[in-house]
Amino acid sequence: MTIRQNEDFIHEDAVPPNVELQKPEGSASELELITTGKEEHDVEEQAAAAVVEDPPPRRRSSQFSSVSVHEGDSDSVRQWKSSPFAVGLVPRTWQEEMDPGREDKSSIPLRISGLVCGTFLKRERLGHNTILWKTNDGDKPRIRLMTGPFWFVTAFVTIPIISAISFVLFFQYIAGCFPVWVSIIWGVCLATCLFSLVRAATMDPGIQYRYLESPQDGWIWNDQAKTYRSPTAKYVSTCAVVVEGYDHVCPWVGTAIGANNMRWFRRFVWMVGICFVLDAILIMMYAHGGISTVTVGCSGL
């Protein structure tokens, strides 16, 4: 089961709009008339608003950067603007997500993350994701371990189901009935499947840094995260971050699938299929009495 979505909609433009303030034409007396009293005040307000809302000029840069922080910004907006990652505007901590006085109520996955990741684990929030381990690579922070918004599905549904079914089949049909090498192969397949799942679920899927200046030609301005993004990146509203090479959000893995964790996701899918076929073959051999062909000396094991 996957969730596919078109995340870049009306907020994005190939080239951000540039605001130009036109000077009124006319004589000096006419200009003086236009810029006095209430009209002058309105023009100044409109000009100030235009400057604040105007996206940055399109220039090349290889460095990530943060949006300018203004004196009147709230704490949430300040943290959002100062983040080196391309993240959407969300409550800055999991504690704020759990605030009962919030006007917009949180979804169930966010409340679970707020309770476990915020209240008990005290972990840092990034969009709708949780950072478990982060290091600094020079001036750039690097995410080593993280979880997505559906981490609890992975922890309490996907892993238990795979483990429970596998061990029931092992003790019912494999252990004591097949040679040891069959059990070893079966165990390696199961371990590879679970390891691939955990890696896909806990690594950075490809969260992009924030760029106020376009690093390359063809990059697109994203208004939700206030950043330029590459043509292959998407703003994922489910995770509230821009993900490079975004493919989909998989609730069974618990996070977005992007450029960084795609290979582990594919290994997980392949290993699920291999384990299923292997279990089916062993069960059929057990049921049809074909065990004797591979269980020479099995009774002595």
C-alpha positions in Angstrom: 0.0 0.0 0.0 1.4 3.3 -1.0 0.3 6.9 -1.0 1.1 8.8 -4.2 0.6 12.5 -4.4 1.3 15.5 -6.6 2.8 17.7 -4.0 3.8 20.8 -6.2 0.8 22.7 -7.1 -0.2 26.4 -7.3 2.5 27.6 -4.9 5.3 26.9 -7.3 6.5 28.9 -10.3 9.3 28.1 -12.7 10.7 31.6 -12.1 9.6 33.5 -9.0 7.8 36.8 -9.6 9.9 40.0 -9.3 8.1 43.0 -8.0 8.9 46.4 -9.7 7.6 49.6 -8.2 6.6 51.9 -11.0 7.3 55.6 -10.6 4.3 57.8 -11.4 4.7 60.1 -14.4 4.0 63.8 -14.5 5.2 67.2 -13.4 6.9 67.8 -10.0 3.7 69.3 -8.6 1.7 66.2 -9.7 4.2 63.9 -8.1 4.1 65.9 -4.9 0.3 65.6 -4.9 0.3 61.8 -5.4 2.8 61.1 -2.6 1.1 63.1 0.2 -1.4 62.3 2.9 -3.2 58.9 2.8 -2.1 58.0 -0.7 1.6 58.3 0.3 0.9 56.1 3.3 -0.8 53.5 1.1 2.0 53.4 -1.4 4.6 52.9 1.3 2.5 50.0 2.8 2.2 48.3 -0.5 5.9 48.8 -1.3 6.9 47.3 2.1 4.5 44.3 1.6 5.9 43.7 -1.9 9.5 43.7 -0.6 8.6 41.2 2.1 6.7 38.8 -0.1 9.1 39.0 -3.2 11.1 35.8 -3.5 14.9 36.2 -3.7 16.5 37.0 -7.0 17.5 34.1 -9.1 21.3 33.7 -8.7 23.6 30.7 -8.7 24.9 29.4 -5.4 26.2 26.1 -4.1 25.5 27.0 -0.4 22.3 26.4 1.5 20.9 29.4 3.3 18.2 30.6 5.6 15.3 33.0 5.0 15.7 36.5 6.6 14.3 36.6 10.1 12.3 39.7 11.0 11.7 41.2 14.4 8.0 40.6 14.4 8.2 36.9 13.5 6.9 34.3 16.0 9.1 31.6 17.4 7.7 29.0 15.0 8.3 31.3 12.0 11.8 32.1 13.2 12.8 28.5 13.5 11.2 27.7 10.1 13.2 30.5 8.4 16.5 29.6 10.1 16.4 25.9 9.4 19.1 24.8 6.9 16.7 22.2 5.6 13.8 22.7 3.1 11.0 22.3 5.5 7.4 23.6 5.6 5.9 25.8 8.2 4.8 23.5 11.1 4.9 23.8 14.9 8.6 24.0 15.9 8.5 21.3 18.5 6.5 18.1 19.3 5.4 19.8 22.5 3.7 22.5 20.6 2.0 19.9 18.5 0.4 18.5 21.7 -0.8 21.9 22.9 -4.5 21.5 23.7 -5.0 25.2 23.0 -4.1 25.0 19.3 -6.8 26.1 16.9 -5.9 23.6 14.2 -6.1 20.1 15.7 -3.3 17.6 15.0 -3.9 14.4 13.1 -3.6 11.0 14.9 -0.1 10.2 13.5 1.3 13.6 14.6 -0.3 13.2 18.1 1.4 9.8 18.4 4.7 11.3 17.3 4.3 14.2 19.7 3.6 11.9 22.7 6.4 9.4 22.0 9.1 11.4 20.2 8.5 14.7 22.0 7.3 13.9 25.5 9.3 10.7 26.2 12.3 10.7 23.8 12.8 14.5 23.6 13.9 14.3 20.0 14.2 17.2 17.5 11.4 17.7 15.0 11.9 18.3 11.3 8.6 18.9 9.4 6.5 15.9 10.4 9.6 13.8 10.9 11.7 13.1 14.0 15.5 13.3 14.0 17.1 10.6 16.1 20.8 11.3 15.3 22.3 14.3 13.5 26.0 15.3 13.0 27.7 18.3 11.5 29.6 17.8 8.3 31.5 21.1 8.2 28.9 23.8 8.1 26.2 21.4 6.9 24.2 19.3 9.4 23.7 15.7 8.3 20.9 13.5 9.3 22.1 10.0 10.3 19.0 8.5 11.7 15.4 9.7 11.5 11.8 8.4 11.4 8.9 9.5 9.2 5.4 10.4 10.3 4.1 6.8 10.2 7.0 5.2 12.2 4.6 3.5 14.6 3.1 1.5 11.7 6.6 0.1 10.9 7.3 -0.6 14.6 4.0 -2.1 15.7 2.5 -3.5 12.5 5.0 -4.2 9.7 7.8 -5.7 11.7 5.6 -7.7 14.1 3.5 -9.2 11.2 6.6 -10.3 9.2 8.3 -11.6 12.3 5.3 -13.5 13.7 4.4 -15.2 10.5 8.0 -16.2 9.8 8.6 -17.7 13.2 5.4 -19.6 13.2 6.2 -21.1 9.8 9.8 -21.9 11.0 8.9 -23.8 14.1 5.9 -25.5 12.5 7.4 -26.6 9.1 11.1 -26.0 9.0 12.9 -26.6 12.4 13.7 -30.3 12.9 12.3 -31.2 9.4 15.0 -29.9 7.1 18.8 -29.8 7.1 20.5 -27.1 9.0 21.6 -25.3 5.7 18.0 -24.8 4.8 17.4 -23.1 8.1 20.5 -20.9 7.6 19.3 -19.8 4.2 15.8 -19.1 5.5 17.3 -17.1 8.5 19.6 -15.0 6.2 16.6 -14.1 3.9 14.5 -13.1 6.9 17.3 -11.0 8.5 18.0 -9.3 5.2 14.3 -8.5 4.7 14.0 -6.9 8.2 17.3 -5.1 8.0 16.4 -3.5 4.6 13.0 -2.4 6.1 14.7 -0.8 9.1 17.3 1.0 6.9 14.6 2.3 4.6 12.5 3.5 7.5 15.3 5.2 9.5 17.6 6.9 7.0 17.2 10.3 5.4 15.1 9.8 2.3 16.8 12.7 0.6 15.7 15.9 2.4 17.0 18.8 0.5 18.8 21.8 2.0 17.3 25.2 1.7 18.6 27.3 -1.2 17.6 31.0 -1.6 19.8 31.2 -4.7 19.4 28.7 -7.5 22.5 26.3 -7.5 21.9 25.3 -11.1 19.8 26.3 -14.1 16.3 24.7 -14.2 15.7 24.7 -10.4 12.2 25.7 -9.3 11.0 28.0 -6.5 8.9 26.2 -3.9 6.8 28.6 -1.8 5.9 26.1 1.0 9.5 25.6 2.0 10.9 29.0 0.7 13.6 27.3 -1.3 14.7 26.5 -4.8 14.3 22.7 -5.5 15.8 20.5 -8.2 13.5 19.3 -11.0 13.5 15.8 -9.4 12.6 17.0 -5.9 9.1 17.5 -4.6 7.5 19.1 -1.5 5.8 16.3 0.4 3.0 17.7 2.5 2.7 14.4 4.4 6.3 14.9 5.7 6.4 18.7 5.3 9.8 18.6 3.7 11.3 18.8 0.2 12.6 15.3 -0.8 15.1 14.7 -3.6 14.0 11.9 -6.0 10.6 11.7 -4.3 8.6 8.6 -5.3 5.9 8.1 -2.8 5.0 7.8 0.9 4.8 4.2 2.1 3.0 3.8 5.5 4.3 0.3 5.9 7.9 1.7 5.9 6.6 4.8 7.7 8.3 7.5 5.7 8.8 9.0 2.3 10.7 7.0 -0.3 13.3 9.2 -2.1 16.7 9.2 -3.7 18.6 8.1 -0.5 16.4 5.2 0.7 15.0 3.9 -2.6 17.6 1.1 -2.9 16.8 -0.1 0.6 13.1 0.0 -0.1 13.5 -2.0 -3.2 15.6 -4.6 -1.4 12.9 -4.9 1.2 10.2 -5.4 -1.4 12.4 -8.0 -3.2 13.2 -9.9 0.1 9.5 -10.0 1.1 8.8 -11.7 -2.2 11.8 -14.1 -1.9 10.8 -15.0 1.7 7.2 -15.6 0.6 8.3 -17.9 -2.3 10.8 -19.8 0.0 8.1 -20.4 2.7 5.6 -21.5 0.1 8.1 -24.1 -1.3 9.0 -25.5 2.1 5.4 -25.8 3.2 4.4 -27.6 0.0 7.4 -30.0 0.4 6.3 -30.6 3.9 2.7 -31.2 3.0 3.3 -33.5 0.0 5.8 -35.7 1.7 8.7 -34.5 -0.4 10.7 -33.9 2.7 12.5 -37.2 2.5 14.5 -36.1 -0.5 16.2 -33.3 1.4 16.0 -34.6 5.0 18.5 -37.5 4.8 19.8 -37.8 8.3 17.3 -35.1 9.5 16.1 -37.2 12.4 19.6 -37.1 13.9 19.8 -33.2 13.8 
